[in-house]
Amino acid sequence: MSRTFSEVSLGVASIGKTEEKSWTIKFHYEQPTTAPLAVYGFEPWAKAVEKVTKGRVKFQIFPGDSLFKTKTDAVEAIKAGIADVAFLYAWAFSPSLT
């Protein structure tokens, strides 16, 4: 297949000019916003990721079981797309561990 110079030039000119993708990640955790894990862990981590990615990755944070009940619904909620990320303990995977 033969391409004209203008077709090739157009293709080369478009390299690097594609729109950068961005993501908003729904992050759920059961602790209150005042808990040390939230204050020193989750919140700074989310801000650091946003900074390093120059805002291409943002977080929508749902603390204090505000999106769903972690102990009963976490795994199914993530499977259903209600949240993208959730902090949960081993008991969330197996009721026998509670």
VMD Tcl script that draws the C-alpha trace (Angstrom):
set ca {
  {0.00 0.00 0.00}
  {1.45 3.31 -1.06}
  {0.96 6.42 1.04}
  {1.40 9.97 -0.10}
  {3.80 12.34 1.59}
  {0.91 14.34 3.04}
  {-0.66 11.22 4.60}
  {2.62 10.27 6.26}
  {3.26 13.87 7.38}
  {-0.20 14.08 8.88}
  {0.38 10.87 10.81}
  {3.76 12.02 12.16}
  {2.37 15.44 13.09}
  {-0.37 13.85 15.16}
  {2.07 11.80 17.26}
  {2.24 13.26 20.75}
  {-0.79 15.43 20.22}
  {-3.27 12.92 21.46}
  {-5.40 13.97 24.38}
  {-4.01 12.73 27.67}
  {-6.34 10.43 29.52}
  {-7.41 11.21 33.03}
  {-9.04 9.08 35.68}
  {-11.13 9.69 38.74}
  {-10.80 6.85 41.19}
  {-13.55 6.25 43.73}
  {-11.78 5.30 46.96}
  {-13.80 4.03 49.92}
  {-12.70 3.36 53.48}
  {-14.55 2.71 56.70}
  {-12.49 4.86 59.08}
  {-13.57 8.43 59.92}
  {-11.60 11.28 58.36}
  {-9.98 11.95 61.74}
  {-8.52 8.44 62.09}
  {-4.70 8.29 61.90}
  {-4.87 5.93 58.93}
  {-6.89 8.51 57.01}
  {-4.92 11.56 58.18}
  {-1.44 10.11 57.70}
  {-2.13 7.46 55.08}
  {-5.06 7.69 52.70}
  {-5.37 11.46 52.27}
  {-1.63 12.19 51.77}
  {-1.33 9.19 49.46}
  {-4.20 10.40 47.27}
  {-2.74 13.93 47.12}
  {0.71 12.55 46.27}
  {-0.69 10.46 43.41}
  {-2.57 13.49 42.05}
  {0.62 15.58 42.24}
  {2.90 12.99 40.63}
  {0.42 12.42 37.79}
  {-0.06 16.18 37.32}
  {-3.76 15.84 38.01}
  {-4.39 13.07 35.48}
  {-5.34 10.76 38.35}
  {-7.81 12.21 40.84}
  {-9.56 10.64 43.78}
  {-13.12 10.90 44.90}
  {-12.84 9.80 48.53}
  {-15.66 8.24 50.53}
  {-14.67 7.94 54.21}
  {-16.58 6.50 57.13}
  {-18.51 3.85 55.23}
  {-20.32 6.62 53.35}
  {-20.52 4.73 50.05}
  {-21.34 1.25 51.33}
  {-20.83 -0.88 54.43}
  {-17.29 -2.22 54.29}
  {-17.86 -5.23 56.54}
  {-20.75 -6.59 54.50}
  {-20.64 -5.07 51.03}
  {-17.05 -4.20 50.07}
  {-16.18 -7.00 47.70}
  {-19.50 -6.97 45.87}
  {-19.50 -3.16 45.68}
  {-16.11 -3.16 44.01}
  {-17.16 -5.91 41.61}
  {-20.25 -3.84 40.73}
  {-18.17 -0.72 40.08}
  {-19.59 1.29 42.98}
  {-15.99 1.94 44.07}
  {-12.69 1.41 42.29}
  {-10.59 0.98 45.43}
  {-11.49 0.15 49.00}
  {-9.42 -0.38 52.09}
  {-10.61 -3.56 53.71}
  {-9.38 -6.28 55.98}
  {-9.10 -10.02 55.40}
  {-12.52 -10.61 56.96}
  {-14.10 -8.89 53.96}
  {-13.04 -11.85 51.81}
  {-14.14 -14.59 54.14}
  {-16.92 -14.45 56.71}
  {-15.17 -17.27 58.55}
  {-12.39 -14.84 59.47}
  {-14.70 -12.54 61.46}
}
mol new
graphics top color blue
foreach p $ca { graphics top sphere $p radius 0.5 }
foreach p [lrange $ca 0 end-1] q [lrange $ca 1 end] { graphics top cylinder $p $q radius 0.2 }
display resetview
